[in-house]
Amino acid sequence: MDSAPEAGGENQGIRPMETVLVGLGGCTGMDVVSILNKMRVSFAAFDMEIFGKRAADHPKVYEHITIRYRFNADRADAEKIVRAVNLSQDKYCSVSAMLAKSARIDAEIYINDEAITSVSHGVG
């Protein structure tokens, strides 16, 4: 781990608040894969991008987080994929549940590069 030079670091590693987003991605990503496997939904590829906007004032918590879920999958499975993401966000992902107490979390779902839906969770 590291920080910016103006904070005494060398800008050589991940920052502590970035690890929070990594934890969120790992938590919800593992949930979604597990849920889709139980639903017998197959997909050729799955990845996520996560962006966070922090408050201007200390302690500079995350106020808004966007998770972009991207699947290469059969478009006919869109409803199940959306359900899996919502189950992760609303029920299973403890990191999401914790962050949703202070931040709005937007889940954007794409299948084969086509935007399917965007759902908000948390405050805001």
MDAnalysis code that builds the backbone (N, CA, C; Angstrom):
import MDAnalysis as mda
import numpy as np

u = mda.Universe.empty(372, n_residues=124, atom_resindex=np.repeat(np.arange(124), 3), trajectory=True)
u.add_TopologyAttr("name", ["N", "CA", "C"] * 124)
u.add_TopologyAttr("resid", np.arange(1, 125))
u.add_TopologyAttr("resname", ["MET", "ASP", "SER", "ALA", "PRO", "GLU", "ALA", "GLY", "GLY", "GLU", "ASN", "GLN", "GLY", "ILE", "ARG", "PRO", "MET", "GLU", "THR", "VAL", "LEU", "VAL", "GLY", "LEU", "GLY", "GLY", "CYS", "THR", "GLY", "MET", "ASP", "VAL", "VAL", "SER", "ILE", "LEU", "ASN", "LYS", "MET", "ARG", "VAL", "SER", "PHE", "ALA", "ALA", "PHE", "ASP", "MET", "GLU", "ILE", "PHE", "GLY", "LYS", "ARG", "ALA", "ALA", "ASP", "HIS", "PRO", "LYS", "VAL", "TYR", "GLU", "HIS", "ILE", "THR", "ILE", "ARG", "TYR", "ARG", "PHE", "ASN", "ALA", "ASP", "ARG", "ALA", "ASP", "ALA", "GLU", "LYS", "ILE", "VAL", "ARG", "ALA", "VAL", "ASN", "LEU", "SER", "GLN", "ASP", "LYS", "TYR", "CYS", "SER", "VAL", "SER", "ALA", "MET", "LEU", "ALA", "LYS", "SER", "ALA", "ARG", "ILE", "ASP", "ALA", "GLU", "ILE", "TYR", "ILE", "ASN", "ASP", "GLU", "ALA", "ILE", "THR", "SER", "VAL", "SER", "HIS", "GLY", "VAL", "GLY"])
u.atoms.positions = np.array([
    [0.844, -1.173, 0.000],
    [0.000, 0.000, 0.000],
    [0.884, 1.228, 0.000],
    [0.306, 2.292, -0.534],
    [1.070, 3.533, -0.598],
    [0.090, 4.700, -0.659],
    [0.646, 5.882, -0.683],
    [-0.170, 7.095, -0.813],
    [0.506, 8.041, -1.798],
    [-0.156, 9.146, -2.053],
    [0.372, 10.161, -2.965],
    [1.580, 10.852, -2.326],
    [2.489, 11.396, -3.144],
    [3.665, 12.095, -2.600],
    [3.298, 13.222, -1.634],
    [2.205, 13.950, -1.929],
    [1.814, 15.049, -1.034],
    [1.351, 14.557, 0.339],
    [1.089, 13.257, 0.448],
    [0.711, 12.669, 1.735],
    [1.868, 11.867, 2.325],
    [3.058, 12.005, 1.727],
    [4.236, 11.328, 2.250],
    [4.538, 9.990, 1.596],
    [3.770, 9.612, 0.591],
    [3.987, 8.335, -0.083],
    [4.792, 8.478, -1.356],
    [4.907, 7.364, -2.067],
    [5.664, 7.343, -3.319],
    [4.796, 6.969, -4.516],
    [3.501, 6.866, -4.304],
    [2.564, 6.575, -5.397],
    [2.891, 5.239, -6.074],
    [3.335, 4.258, -5.267],
    [3.784, 2.980, -5.821],
    [2.808, 1.825, -5.585],
    [1.724, 2.073, -4.889],
    [0.818, 0.964, -4.600],
    [-0.611, 1.425, -4.440],
    [-1.461, 0.463, -4.224],
    [-2.879, 0.737, -4.026],
    [-3.074, 1.514, -2.725],
    [-4.061, 2.375, -2.719],
    [-4.349, 3.182, -1.529],
    [-5.396, 2.474, -0.675],
    [-5.418, 2.738, 0.619],
    [-6.360, 2.044, 1.491],
    [-7.820, 2.140, 1.042],
    [-8.272, 3.313, 0.620],
    [-9.673, 3.436, 0.200],
    [-9.939, 2.686, -1.101],
    [-8.925, 2.518, -1.940],
    [-9.100, 1.712, -3.151],
    [-9.319, 0.248, -2.790],
    [-8.698, -0.209, -1.694],
    [-8.893, -1.604, -1.286],
    [-10.340, -1.853, -0.864],
    [-11.013, -0.820, -0.396],
    [-12.437, -0.956, -0.058],
    [-13.229, -1.312, -1.316],
    [-12.937, -0.634, -2.425],
    [-13.628, -0.931, -3.686],
    [-13.251, -2.314, -4.209],
    [-11.993, -2.706, -4.021],
    [-11.573, -4.051, -4.418],
    [-12.351, -5.092, -3.611],
    [-12.504, -4.854, -2.316],
    [-13.280, -5.761, -1.473],
    [-14.730, -5.850, -1.912],
    [-15.314, -4.711, -2.266],
    [-16.689, -4.693, -2.769],
    [-16.795, -5.517, -4.048],
    [-15.860, -5.319, -4.963],
    [-15.878, -6.070, -6.215],
    [-15.742, -7.563, -5.992],
    [-14.837, -7.948, -5.116],
    [-14.665, -9.371, -4.817],
    [-15.903, -9.977, -4.200],
    [-16.503, -9.268, -3.270],
    [-17.691, -9.762, -2.565],
    [-18.866, -9.940, -3.521],
    [-19.224, -8.898, -4.232],
    [-20.390, -8.985, -5.111],
    [-20.108, -9.873, -6.321],
    [-18.883, -9.848, -6.834],
    [-18.545, -10.697, -7.974],
    [-18.666, -12.173, -7.646],
    [-18.166, -12.569, -6.490],
    [-18.277, -13.970, -6.075],
    [-19.731, -14.359, -5.849],
    [-20.509, -13.455, -5.262],
    [-21.945, -13.721, -5.089],
    [-22.620, -13.981, -6.424],
    [-22.413, -13.076, -7.368],
    [-23.097, -13.148, -8.662],
    [-22.748, -14.450, -9.380],
    [-21.472, -14.814, -9.396],
    [-21.066, -16.063, -10.049],
    [-21.730, -17.260, -9.372],
    [-21.717, -17.287, -8.048],
    [-22.336, -18.391, -7.310],
    [-23.836, -18.484, -7.592],
    [-24.521, -17.356, -7.564],
    [-25.967, -17.337, -7.811],
    [-26.272, -17.791, -9.235],
    [-25.531, -17.291, -10.207],
    [-25.773, -17.689, -11.598],
    [-25.490, -19.174, -11.808],
    [-24.465, -19.709, -11.146],
    [-24.204, -21.148, -11.239],
    [-25.371, -21.949, -10.678],
    [-25.923, -21.502, -9.552],
    [-27.087, -22.191, -8.969],
    [-28.306, -22.092, -9.873],
    [-28.423, -20.989, -10.615],
    [-29.532, -20.811, -11.565],
    [-29.266, -21.535, -12.889],
    [-28.083, -22.131, -12.990],
    [-27.659, -22.816, -14.222],
    [-27.596, -21.870, -15.426],
    [-27.134, -20.664, -15.159],
    [-26.931, -19.677, -16.220],
    [-25.452, -19.716, -16.599],
    [-25.177, -19.973, -17.855],
    [-23.780, -19.997, -18.290],
    [-23.429, -18.661, -18.948],
    [-22.161, -18.327, -18.879],
    [-21.675, -17.095, -19.500],
    [-20.239, -17.332, -19.929],
    [-19.861, -16.708, -21.032],
    [-18.509, -16.887, -21.570],
    [-17.493, -16.034, -20.829],
    [-17.922, -14.878, -20.345],
    [-17.018, -13.974, -19.634],
    [-17.830, -13.078, -18.708],
    [-17.162, -12.632, -17.640],
    [-17.775, -11.717, -16.679],
    [-16.661, -10.870, -16.091],
    [-16.856, -9.555, -16.086],
    [-15.927, -8.677, -15.387],
    [-16.690, -7.472, -14.852],
    [-16.006, -6.703, -14.038],
    [-16.621, -5.537, -13.414],
    [-15.648, -4.370, -13.440],
    [-16.217, -3.179, -13.485],
    [-15.480, -1.940, -13.253],
    [-16.178, -1.267, -12.079],
    [-15.398, -0.702, -11.175],
    [-15.976, -0.035, -10.010],
    [-15.352, 1.348, -9.888],
    [-16.222, 2.336, -9.737],
    [-15.797, 3.730, -9.599],
    [-16.388, 4.270, -8.303],
    [-15.622, 5.071, -7.580],
    [-16.132, 5.658, -6.353],
    [-15.885, 7.151, -6.299],
    [-16.871, 7.882, -5.787],
    [-16.734, 9.328, -5.563],
    [-16.759, 9.545, -4.056],
    [-15.728, 10.207, -3.565],
    [-15.612, 10.423, -2.131],
    [-16.049, 11.829, -1.754],
    [-16.422, 11.995, -0.494],
    [-16.799, 13.300, 0.042],
    [-15.587, 14.230, 0.006],
    [-15.848, 15.512, -0.119],
    [-14.772, 16.503, -0.169],
    [-14.124, 16.711, 1.198],
    [-14.905, 16.537, 2.262],
    [-14.411, 16.792, 3.617],
    [-14.096, 15.492, 4.347],
    [-13.177, 15.591, 5.294],
    [-12.788, 14.437, 6.108],
    [-13.972, 13.945, 6.918],
    [-14.147, 12.655, 7.006],
    [-13.212, 11.580, 6.693],
    [-13.238, 11.088, 5.237],
    [-13.845, 11.818, 4.347],
    [-13.842, 11.538, 2.905],
    [-14.327, 10.123, 2.576],
    [-15.482, 9.796, 3.134],
    [-16.092, 8.492, 2.856],
    [-16.623, 8.465, 1.428],
    [-16.883, 7.281, 0.923],
    [-17.516, 7.167, -0.389],
    [-18.960, 7.623, -0.289],
    [-19.366, 8.502, -1.208],
    [-20.747, 8.985, -1.277],
    [-21.516, 8.328, -2.414],
    [-20.808, 7.951, -3.457],
    [-21.449, 7.367, -4.639],
    [-20.491, 6.353, -5.256],
    [-20.990, 5.153, -5.466],
    [-20.196, 4.085, -6.069],
    [-20.977, 3.538, -7.256],
    [-20.293, 3.324, -8.355],
    [-20.902, 2.697, -9.527],
    [-20.182, 1.385, -9.794],
    [-20.960, 0.318, -9.893],
    [-20.418, -0.990, -10.261],
    [-20.971, -1.323, -11.635],
    [-20.092, -1.511, -12.584],
    [-20.500, -1.879, -13.944],
    [-20.220, -3.373, -14.118],
    [-21.291, -4.167, -14.143],
    [-21.198, -5.615, -14.347],
    [-21.296, -5.877, -15.850],
    [-20.312, -6.584, -16.412],
    [-20.317, -6.855, -17.852],
    [-20.234, -8.361, -18.093],
    [-21.202, -8.856, -18.856],
    [-21.294, -10.285, -19.155],
    [-21.248, -10.523, -20.650],
    [-20.608, -11.598, -21.061],
    [-20.801, -12.176, -22.386],
    [-21.681, -13.387, -22.122],
    [-22.945, -13.274, -22.494],
    [-23.921, -14.308, -22.152],
    [-25.086, -14.249, -23.120],
    [-25.939, -15.243, -23.023],
    [-27.154, -15.276, -23.836],
    [-28.095, -14.181, -23.345],
    [-28.518, -13.315, -24.236],
    [-29.428, -12.203, -23.889],
    [-30.725, -12.727, -23.272],
    [-31.093, -13.961, -23.586],
    [-32.309, -14.564, -23.022],
    [-32.200, -14.756, -21.507],
    [-30.980, -14.731, -20.969],
    [-30.770, -14.888, -19.526],
    [-30.716, -13.554, -18.786],
    [-31.061, -12.466, -19.455],
    [-30.943, -11.129, -18.854],
    [-31.696, -11.019, -17.534],
    [-32.906, -11.529, -17.475],
    [-33.704, -11.422, -16.250],
    [-33.013, -12.128, -15.079],
    [-32.440, -13.276, -15.324],
    [-31.744, -14.016, -14.264],
    [-30.464, -13.295, -13.847],
    [-29.772, -12.718, -14.801],
    [-28.549, -11.981, -14.482],
    [-28.871, -10.762, -13.617],
    [-29.912, -10.033, -13.975],
    [-30.339, -8.878, -13.172],
    [-30.731, -9.340, -11.771],
    [-31.435, -10.444, -11.679],
    [-31.843, -10.972, -10.368],
    [-30.618, -11.341, -9.528],
    [-29.633, -11.960, -10.140],
    [-28.423, -12.339, -9.404],
    [-27.703, -11.110, -8.854],
    [-27.591, -10.068, -9.663],
    [-26.944, -8.830, -9.203],
    [-27.746, -8.214, -8.059],
    [-29.063, -8.159, -8.206],
    [-29.895, -7.577, -7.150],
    [-29.836, -8.393, -5.864],
    [-29.809, -9.719, -5.968],
    [-29.674, -10.547, -4.764],
    [-28.348, -10.267, -4.066],
    [-27.293, -10.122, -4.834],
    [-26.004, -9.806, -4.234],
    [-26.070, -8.467, -3.514],
    [-26.576, -7.451, -4.192],
    [-26.608, -6.107, -3.621],
    [-27.566, -5.985, -2.437],
    [-28.710, -6.645, -2.512],
    [-29.746, -6.468, -1.488],
    [-29.679, -7.472, -0.342],
    [-29.036, -8.623, -0.558],
    [-29.125, -9.680, 0.447],
    [-27.781, -10.254, 0.890],
    [-26.902, -10.563, -0.044],
    [-25.743, -11.384, 0.290],
    [-24.423, -10.649, 0.509],
    [-24.152, -9.596, -0.207],
    [-22.833, -8.956, -0.137],
    [-22.729, -8.053, 1.098],
    [-21.971, -8.510, 2.076],
    [-21.843, -7.747, 3.323],
    [-21.084, -6.437, 3.113],
    [-20.153, -6.402, 2.184],
    [-19.421, -5.162, 1.908],
    [-20.378, -4.127, 1.326],
    [-21.227, -4.557, 0.406],
    [-22.224, -3.654, -0.172],
    [-23.184, -3.150, 0.902],
    [-23.619, -4.036, 1.775],
    [-24.541, -3.641, 2.850],
    [-23.905, -2.584, 3.744],
    [-22.634, -2.740, 4.040],
    [-21.937, -1.776, 4.890],
    [-21.795, -0.426, 4.181],
    [-21.356, -0.448, 2.923],
    [-21.153, 0.798, 2.185],
    [-22.463, 1.507, 1.871],
    [-23.540, 0.751, 1.700],
    [-24.842, 1.338, 1.366],
    [-25.395, 2.201, 2.497],
    [-24.822, 2.106, 3.679],
    [-25.268, 2.944, 4.797],
    [-24.799, 4.393, 4.641],
    [-23.773, 4.612, 3.804],
    [-23.275, 5.978, 3.618],
    [-23.187, 6.402, 2.153],
    [-23.412, 5.477, 1.234],
    [-23.231, 5.796, -0.188],
    [-24.370, 5.232, -1.029],
    [-24.645, 5.919, -2.122],
    [-25.541, 5.341, -3.131],
    [-24.681, 4.427, -3.992],
    [-25.169, 3.223, -4.233],
    [-24.456, 2.268, -5.075],
    [-25.313, 1.998, -6.301],
    [-24.790, 2.369, -7.462],
    [-25.484, 2.113, -8.724],
    [-24.895, 0.868, -9.361],
    [-25.764, -0.062, -9.714],
    [-25.354, -1.281, -10.410],
    [-25.790, -1.159, -11.860],
    [-24.824, -1.076, -12.758],
    [-25.106, -1.021, -14.192],
    [-24.804, -2.400, -14.769],
    [-25.762, -2.960, -15.504],
    [-25.602, -4.314, -16.028],
    [-25.576, -4.273, -17.548],
    [-24.542, -4.877, -18.111],
    [-24.359, -4.958, -19.562],
    [-24.254, -6.428, -19.965],
    [-24.927, -6.778, -21.046],
    [-24.778, -8.106, -21.638],
    [-24.359, -7.908, -23.083],
    [-23.217, -8.483, -23.440],
    [-22.673, -8.357, -24.801],
    [-22.571, -6.887, -25.215],
    [-22.078, -6.061, -24.288],
    [-21.865, -4.620, -24.487],
    [-23.150, -3.814, -24.650],
    [-24.289, -4.402, -24.368],
    [-25.571, -3.685, -24.425],
    [-26.035, -3.389, -22.999],
    [-26.339, -2.122, -22.719],
    [-26.845, -1.752, -21.397],
    [-28.211, -2.389, -21.193],
    [-28.355, -3.133, -20.099],
    [-29.608, -3.816, -19.795],
    [-30.420, -3.009, -18.794],
    [-29.786, -2.606, -17.703],
    [-30.481, -1.837, -16.673],
    [-29.463, -1.193, -15.741],
    [-29.944, -0.243, -14.965],
    [-29.161, 0.372, -13.901],
    [-30.069, 0.461, -12.686],
    [-29.590, -0.058, -11.566],
    [-30.388, -0.103, -10.347],
    [-29.590, 0.552, -9.228],
    [-30.252, 1.385, -8.420],
    [-29.588, 2.047, -7.297],
    [-29.929, 1.354, -5.989],
    [-28.938, 1.284, -5.116],
    [-29.082, 0.710, -3.783],
    [-28.456, 1.702, -2.810],
    [-28.792, 1.600, -1.566],
    [-28.171, 2.448, -0.556],
    [-28.813, 3.815, -0.460],
    [-28.107, 4.735, 0.188],
    [-28.626, 6.086, 0.403],
    [-28.420, 6.940, -0.830],
    [-29.175, 8.037, -0.893],
    [-28.958, 8.976, -1.987],
    [-29.981, 8.991, -3.026],
])
